[in-house]
């Protein structure tokens, strides 16, 4: 029964980085990284963003590096 409900959420999402042929995610590219964090500045899961596992790991590392370099905040103020 669950499969018939909310068919809008069952879309297969494509990895943004695979589609745009981006191999390395740069922590200094805040515009790109900002798309993958929510309003509370938490990293969005791959089931929500549609990124593949390899790019999700690279994305998490880039976000954490950007936080340490003070390019992104750790928490919402």
N, C-alpha and C positions, 0 to 999 in steps of 0.2 A: 504493500500500500504506500510505503514511503516514496517509491520511485515515481508515482503518479503526482505527488504533491511537489510544488515548487520546482518545476522543470527549468526555471530560469537559472537556478543555482548549479545545475548539472552540466553547464557548459565546460568544455575542455579549454583551459587557458594555455596560451603559448608562452614560452619563456621570452621575456623582453630582450634579454641579452643574446640569446641564440638567434632570434629573428633579426636583430640589428648587427649581428656578427661582431659582438663585443667580447673579447677573450679576457682582458684584464680589467677589473673594476678598480678605478682609481679613487682613493679616499678623499682626494681634493676636489672631485667632481660632485659638489654638493647638490646641484640640480637633479642629477640622476638618482643619487642616494636618497634624497628627500622624498621621492615617490614611494619608497619602500619602508617608511616609518609612519606610525599613526600620530594622532594629535597629542598623545601622551609621550611621544618620542620613543616608543618601543618598536622593536623590529617586527614587522608583519610576517606571519608564517607563510610558507611557500604554497600552502593550499589556498590562501587568499590572493597572493600576488601572481601565482602561476609560474614562478621561476623554477628551473630544474634544480636538482640537489646540488650539483657542482657549483652553479652560480649562486645558490642560496648560501653556501658556505663561504664563498668569496665575498659576497655581499655583507654577511655578518662581520667578517674580518675588517672590511673597509669601513663599516659603520663604527665599529669599536675603535679603530685607529683615528677616525675623524673626531670621535668624542674625546679621545685622549689629547689630540692636537687642538681642542677647543673650537673646532669648526662646526660641531653639532653639540647641542646640550645633552646632558645625561637624563634630565627630567624636565617636565613642563613647569614653567614658573608662573 
